[in-house]
Amino acid sequence: MNDFQAIADRVEIEALRAEFTDAVMMRDRPRLASLFTPDGVLRMPDIPVEQIGREEILAGGERLQSQWDFFVQNTHPGTIRLDGDTATGRAYLHELARTLDGREGLNYAVYHDRYRRTEEGWRFAERVYEVRYLDTSPLTGTAPRAAAAPAPTAASFTEPASAGRLERVAAALRANGFAAEILDDAAAARARIKDLIPEGAGVLTGASETLRLSGIDEDINAGGRYDAVKPRLLAIDRATGADEFRRLLASPDYVVNSVAAVTESGSLVLASGSGSQLPANAGGAAHAVWIVGAQKVVPDLSTALRRLEEHVLPLENARAQEVYGRPSAVNRLLVLNAEPHPGRGTVLLLREAVGY
């Protein structure tokens, strides 16, 4: 290895360690998990905790960080020893923490690391946390309740998420039990639907501009490949066939839809005026596929609700007035935090902005 390569490797490993601390401080669990190799290990014998693989590290981070009132981690550079595509090293920490149940203290600790060069760059193969000093005396300080960060603007609700952000969202969705794929555009989603849904399956499409603009709605409901539910619904007399109408909506083989927002922690947010299409999405359909434009990624649930009220609803209201002659409303709200049935739900994240 030449000197320039060694310097570059050291810089990248140091950046990896800094990224870890930043992800911890920002409570960005998907990014934290992505810093490990797929089979990477995080060990904390003093707690004790052992998490193997990105999904366990992500889930463990969720559990741990949900207990914090506040947490501060300062990391200081330690040694790095290179050995081709692997390396070892240490980093030194000073931490302050208080949990929601009142436990608190400060400590000094060491991370004993193994690193591996991958196609994604250097990643942690193993991180072992060793506490060298622990003081559980009550902390005299508090976490100041600073003013909230500036709220996302209307423009930010239309801007596609970056490639890295989409990767983190996909990882969070997978950790929550969804299948998640990142595709280039709506045309790719249109083709992927044909792979995911077998010919002849009963398919319900949601009232979605994403489906309409992408051509997926027309493919399903007018293409003849599937047993499309929507044309059957339109043929039912609502006065005499209300029960049949409701059953068809609630439990198709497949439901294909979009969402109002997807959070960075891997939750899907859907809304409806009547609520008629929500049961199939919630669990009534045997399988679900959601196509999600890159502009729908938001940091958290509160921002998702802001996006829904401030951006999606006005646009849907205008459409409803034109098509149905009446306004829309957010009368029903569905939040899917996880998919408990493996293989049921698939999210197709697009790199482009599509729909609202």
Disulfide bonds with the S-S distance in Angstrom:
none
